[in-house]
Amino acid sequence: MQIQNWFRNAFTVESGTVFIAGYFSLSFVFSDFAVSAVFGAIVFGLYTAAYCFANRGVLGKASAILRDRTAVLFILFALLVAVQFFRVFEWNRTIIYYMIIVTCSTIILLLARNTPESCNFRKGRIILVAAGSFAAMLNIVFWVFPNQTWSVLSCVMSPTSLQYNYRLTSEGYGISLGESIGYTATLISMTVFAIVSNVTDCKKPKYIILLLIASVGLFLLQRRSETVCVIAILGVIWLLQLLRSREEGEGCGMLFPQALRTIIAEAVVVVLAFSLVVLTPGNGRMLETVKSLEAPQSSINQHDEGLSANEAGGDFSNGRLILWQLAFEEFQKSPLVGNGWGYFAKVAPQSGNIHVTNAHNIVLQLLCETGIVGFVLVAALFVSMTIDVIQAVRRSKNNHAAFPNILLSIAFVLFLLLEGLFDNTIYYPFDYLLLALSSILISNYKQKNGTPTLRGQIN
């Protein structure tokens, strides 16, 4: 009985979110299917098994899970990936690892969404801020002491990661964790959201300092798509904070004048960080966006040379047009069910770049690989999550502890949608973890009067 109680208390909804946040923060370790990724998959699988054992009572309520619209769509998405993979079966370690992460995180999500228990995401938020701040500080140190940083990195990074970062910096980018500049930008972006959405603690000076560090680190990466997404989403978060503070005052954690002052301070910090980076010689890559948009036809000329940036993509038109064209042409060959998960990687080298493996647009890649059926399913999933968010906002009034979680969930979903215009969000394991996490954070508010919990309320 004691062991059973220990499992029940150890594997709560909150611990599930902390585990997912921690695994997301360490995803750079599992960026390929080397020994580290195998170890990561085993750890994730073991945690999922323990989570199922601790919450096995929920497993007996299959009818409740099937009545959960969003949960059903997550199940269908996991089945979609599996079916599309086996349709054109080919041993692909990256896709197999992705399927493991999708399956395990979906199981945790299903159990968490149907456990009447609130989630205090404070520990998970700390993990995100700590990991993102580390990545940001790495880029700041490289900015100030480049030679010394290379000396240290050459001792701690693998040869492939070091070569990858050499190529990145030669093209004007910052330093990435592991071998994914896209993941590094996403991690720092989530750190910014975790800081700003925390309406209770963001008033403290140390959070303003952390916001400055994260913002500078993000802009030093010179990733234009993530930069635009973060700025746009910050505007949404600030607007929601103002509206909630005006309606409820202390019910959302702060009064309207206090919220306004905090938002102004945060906006000044972000603008200061952006100005500090782009006005420094050698860091003006983001300012070239206007030129690329004014002359998008130049990207067509890259058909022979491929993307000048790394495979995670670098700007709004940098070689993407030819990739989008390829994806649409392949979609036309099998418009209903697509060509199979991972198919686009086979035709991507036709763009002229042997490094690129995806279409840099989630809509076109879904159409290419899963057809109209897959695209409609994923679109329905995002629509369902949007409905959940709206319901959570309405049903959490005067619950000041829940509002930061809802804001963070909104930020995650918006980021995946906006970034999906320029990259293949949810095709990466770390992006899917964010999708699952955003759903769990608001799961307690998808039903009316759902704030009481079995193991205690939000504190």
Buried (B, 14 or more C-beta within 10 A) or exposed (E): EEEEEEBBEEBBBBBBBBBBBBBBBBBBBBBBBBEBBBEBBEBBBEBBEEBBEBBEEBBEEEEEBEEBBBBBBBBBBBEBBBBBBEBBEEEBEBBEBBBBBBBBBBBBBBBBBBBBBBBBBBBBBEBBBEBBBBBBBBBBBBBEEEEEBBEEBEEEBEEEBBEBBEEBBEBBBBBBBBBBBBBBBBBBBBBBBBBBBBBBEBBEEEBBEBBBBBBBBBBBBBBBBBBBBBBEBBEEBBEBBBBBBEEBBEBBBBBBEBBBEBBEBBBEBBEEBBEBBBEEEEBEBBEBBEEBEEEEEBBEEBBEEBBBBBBBBBBBBBBBBBBBBBBBEBBEEBEEBBBBBBBBBBBBBBBBBEBBBBBBBBBBBBBBBBBBBBBEBBEBBBEBBBEBBEBBBEBBBEBBBBBBBBBBBBBBBBBBBBBBBBBBBBBBBBBBBBBBBBBBBBBBBBEEEBBEBEEEBBE
